[in-house]
Amino acid sequence: GNMTKKSVVDYRQYQLSAKELLGYGTLFIAGALSAGWLLFARLWPGAIMGAVLLPLFFRKLKEYLKEKRKARLEEEFCRFMQLTAAALAGGTAFENAFREVADTISPEQTGKSLMAKEFYTIDRLIGLHYDSTDAFRKFAGRTDSRDIQSIAEALGSVVSTGGDLAELLKGGVNALRLKQDTEREIRRVIALPKMNHKILTGMPFGFLLLLRYLSPSYIGCLYEGPGILIMAAVALLTGLAWLLGDRIGKIEI
């Protein structure tokens, strides 16, 4: 289970890779150009919309991917803390538990596991004579997770007072799992309204596309004169509706 030294991950920020920038950026620009063609029968309005909204798109994308990574980290954290509690209950010292748990993960999984890398990092810090609870706090401070940080603080208190670490970890993991189950249930409940919101937001574009092919003369007046202002209003209101729905859909526990 030796792991090559890599730079630690700051989970409070998300850096888009070149592949993500190119892939998602291309899709967004293509969508903006398509919207310009549908709304104004010209590509240049779409190019302008794409250029103006691209920074907002990347900001939203980074927020989404950061939260997705954080959820994955918390899921793995629960599993690794359960293994740590079992190791402690079996007589393993706290400072030795991190490497022992990380070594139980297969080499194939270690490369994909966020927590396996973090446990090896904590173990390296302990090898550099860091206090075990300080090393764990350093990891927790980078996670952007209040739950992991709370468990780290509680661990420090229990270690200093000589309490039962295994029981503390079991209780903390159970509380975190309950929260995760509640979040999953909430996401399940609001999944249909969020899907309806996406469908309603996209419907104007679907109708325009349908009319452009079935009866182009019927909507031809919308692409010239005052009709352009109507289409601009449609674009603005559709964008506002999407932003409002996105904000309403965010629920935290």
Salt bridges, closest charged atoms under 4 A:
ASP10 OD1 - ARG12 NE 2.79
GLU63 OE1 - LYS250 NZ 3.73
GLU75 OE2 - ARG184 NH1 2.47
GLU76 OE2 - ARG72 NE 3.42
GLU118 OE1 - ARG142 NH2 2.65
ASP123 OD2 - ARG99 NE 2.64
ASP134 OD1 - ARG137 NH1 3.06
ASP144 OD2 - LYS66 NZ 3.65
ASP147 OD2 - LYS179 NZ 2.68
GLU153 OE2 - ARG137 NE 3.41
GLU167 OE2 - LYS170 NZ 3.81
ASP181 OD1 - ARG184 NH2 2.40
GLU185 OE2 - ARG188 NH2 2.57
ASP246 OD2 - LYS60 NZ 3.22
